[in-house]
């Protein structure tokens, strides 16, 4: 018998979710390529990171106009306006990816998001650690440890650099988790996720422009721009709009847990392939330990989201948790917000 139209749409939705995850790894790699200049990798990454965010703001603004949404209102939570500021230090993920590899950076960022999500759930009394969730968290952490143990001998850098960049990426992951919480709250007031994401990206200009001037004229860090790289800038910015739109629309076709797992699979699978092929840096051998690290992360994600395998109508509940909300646009009320109005 031939597959039904409903089954075909489900398969297409699964593929779409995996592609959305893959674009995250490709965006990290694109930023690494743009940052491959004679200037200091750390400070020049500020130009690349904020530049990609600026291009993303244009794409997101167009998406918000096309997609529409509910009538916007004045934001009720002042802290929800700070999403563009809390991610200021996350430019460090670009030079970190050059040193540590795309796969390790994405794993460390996930670890940071996981820590932030657990803190949010604890603060909002939503922390429910069943046996499967605890085992899932340990497997997620174990996957990161396996990747670090395997990649460490292949990294061309001092131990201090590796440790500092690793800690910085974990903090960046926590900040991305905080930004997701802020954007989620702001989306309710502005009427759509695309509007809140566009506003967040535009707010980056408030601190980015002064930092650019300081880097260029006080620290004498030049901005290297190659006209032939215009398409990388465009695609890095487009990734923001595509990812935002995907994670807003796909929950209508599948459960939140399935979406989370498929997006994660796309991220890690693409990152592992990119590192093995040396697309954005020195090639890293796909050893059994690296393979096991991905397996551990995926199995950990499945176990952690085990209770969330119900249809979307059931998923919109307290049991979703902040880790899923970091990746997926979940509709809920204000009762779960761990941040107070100021």
N, C-alpha and C positions, 0 to 999 in steps of 0.2 A: 504494500500500500504506500501511496505517496504521502509525504508530510503535509499536514494541514497548514493553512495560512497563519494560524495562531502559533504553531510550532516554528514556522519559518521566522516569524517576527521575534519570537523568543531567542532563537539562535542569533539573529542579527543584533538584538539588544545585548546579548552576551559578548559578541565580537566588538560591538561599539564600546562597551565598558572596558574591555581589555585594551583597545586602541587608545581610549582616553588615558588609561594608566601609562601606556607606552609613551605618550607625548610628554609626560612629566620627565622621564629619563632623557628623552631627546632634547627637551628644553634645557636641562642641566648641561648636556653635552654641547648644545649650541652656545651657551654662555661661556663654557670653557674655551671653545674655538675663538669666540670674539675677544676673550681675555688673553689669548696667546700673543703677547706683544713684548717689546723690550722693556716696558715699564714694570714697576713693582707689581707682581700678581695680586697682592692683597689690596693695594690702594687703587689700582686700575680697575679692579672688579667692582668698585663703587660705581664707576661710569657705566660698566656693562649691565650691572644689576638694575640700577635705576633707569637706564636707557630702555631696557626691555620692558620694565614696568610702565614707562611712558608710552611705548608703542602699544602695550596691552591695554592701557587706558583708552586709547582711540578705538581699538577693536571692541572693547566692552561697552563703550558709549554707543557705538553703532548697533551692537547686539541689544542693548537696552531699548533703543528706539524701535528696532524691528520687533522685538519680543513683546514690548509693552508691559503691562502689569496693573496692579491696583493703584488707585489714586494715592500719591505720596502725601505724607503728613510730617509734621515737625518731629524729629527724633525724640523719643521719650527717655532714653538713656544716654547721658552725655558720654559715658565711656565707650559707647558703640561707635563714636566718631573717630576714635583713635587707632583704628586698624592700620592706617597708613604709617603710623609712627612706631608702633611696637615692633614692626619688622625691619626697622632701620639697620640692625646689626646682621641681618641675614645675608648680606652680600658675601659674607665669609664662606658660604657654601660653594661658591665658584672656584676660588683657589683650592679649597679643600678637595673638591672633586678632581682637580688636576693632580693633587698629591696622593689622595687615598683611593681614587677610583669612583666611578658613578654608583656602583652597587653599594659600596660601603657607606657612602654619603646618604643615599636614600634609606638605608637601614637605620643609620644613626638618627636621621630626621624622624623616622617612624618611632624610634625609641623615645625621642623627645616629645612627640605628639602623644604617645601613650602615657608618659608621665604627667603631662598637662591634663589629659583627659581624666586620669584617675584622680587628680587633685580637684578638678571641676566636679566630678561625680561625688567625691567625698564632701565637698563644701555644700552641695545641693542635696545631700542625703539620698543620692541615687546609686551609691556604690554597692553593687551586689556581686560579691565574689563567690560564685559557686565553684565546685571542684573543677569543672571543665574550664571555667574562665581562668582560674589560678594556673592550671596546667598550660592553657593557651598563652598566658603572659610569660611563663617560664620558657616556653618554646620560642616565643618572639625574642626574648632576651638571649636565649641560647643561640638563635640564628645569627644575631649580631656578633656574639662572642666567637662563633665558628668562623665567620667572615673575617673578623679582625685577626684571629690567629693565623689564618691562611694567607691573608694579604700582607701582613706585617713584614715578612722577609722580602717581599717584592717592592716595597715602597722605597723610593729614593729620597730619603729625607732623614733628619735627625729624630731621635726619640722625642725630644721636646716638641718639635713641630707636629709630629703625629698626635701626641697627647693633646696639645693645645687645640689643634684643628678638630680633633674628634670631640672634645668637650664643647667647642664652639658650635659644631653642627648639631649636637644634642640640644643645646640652648636654642639654636635657631628653630629646631623642630617644635620646642615648647612655645616659642613665640608665634609660629605659624598656627599652632593649636589655639592660642589666645586670639589671634586675628580671626580665625574661623568662627569663634564664639561671638566676637564683636560684629562681624559681617552678618552672621545669622540673626542677631538682634536687630541690626540696622535694616536688613532686608524687609522686616515686618513693617517698618515705618516708611521706607522709600517705595515699597510696593513690589519689588522683585530682587532676586539675587544678583542679576546683572547690574542693576542700578547701584546696589551697595558695593559691589566689587569695583565698579568704575569709580565711584566716589573715593573708595579706599586707595586706588591707584593714583588718582589725581592728587590726593592729600600728600603723597610721597614728595611731590614737587616742593612743598613748603620747607622740608628740611634738606632735600636733595640739592636744590639750586645753591644755597649757601655752602654746602659741603663741596660741590663742584668747584666753586670759586676759590675756596681754601686750598683744595688739592692742586688746582692749576697755578695759582699765583703765589700762595704762601709756601706750599710744599714742592712746587715745580714738578708735579706729576702730569705729563702730557696725556691727552686723550687721543688714542690711535683709532682712526676710523678709516676703513677701507671701503670705497664705493662698491666694490665687487661683493661685499658681504651684506648688501642691503636685504637680500632675501632671507638671510639668517635672522636679522633684526625683525623682519616682518613676521616670520614664522614663530619666533620666540614670543612675540607679542600676541599673535593669533592663538597660540596655545592657551593663553589665559582665558580668552573668550570661549574657545572650544571646550575646555575643561569645565568651566563654569556652567555653560549651557548643558553639557552632558550630564553632570551630576545633579542638575535641576530637573532634567527630563527623564532620565533613566529609571528613577524610583517608581515612575508610573507603570513601568513594564516588568519590574522584578522587585524582590525584597531588598531591604537595605543591606542585609548581611551578604547576599549574593553579589551585590554591586561592590561592596567593600572588598570582597575577596578577589573578584575579577579585576578591579582596578589595581589592587596590590600585585596580582599576578602579572599584569601588563607592565607595571613599573619594574619589578625585580627581574622579569624575564628579559626585557629590553636592556636594562642596565647590565645584566650578566653578559648578554651577547655583545654589547658595546665594549665592555672591558676586555672580553676575550679577543675580539677582533681588533682592538686598539683604535677604535674610531675617534676617540677624543683624547687619547693619551697613550702612554706605553701599554702594550698588550699584556694582559694577565692570563696565565694559564687557568683553564676551567678545571680545577682539581676536584677530586671527590668531596673535599671539605667545603669548597665553595658551593657545589651542588647541594650538599646536605644543609648548608646554611639557608638556601632558598626553600628547600623542602620543609625545614623546621619553621621558617617564618610563615609559610602558607598553611601548614598544619596548625600552627598556633593561632592564626587568624580564623581558621575554621572552628576551632574549639572555643575561642573567645566569643565568637558570634553564634554559637550553637543555638542559643535560645531565640535568635532573631530570624529563624528560617521561615517564619509565618508570612503570609501575604502582606503587602504594604499596608492594608487597612489595619492589621494587627500590630505591625511594626511601629506605628505612631504611638509610642507609649513610653513610660518611664524606663523600661528595660533597654531601650536603644542604646543609651549611654553616650558620653561625650566623644569617645574614640570614633564611633561611627559618624557622629555629627560633624567631626572634623573633615570627613571626606564627602559626606552626602548631605543634601539639602533636606532636612527633616522638619516637618511642620509640627510645632507644639506650642504650648502657651508659655507665659512668663513664669509659671510656678517653678520651673526647673533652673532658672537663671541663677548662677552662683555669684554674680556680681551685683552689688547694690547700686541703686541710683544715687548719683552725687550731684 
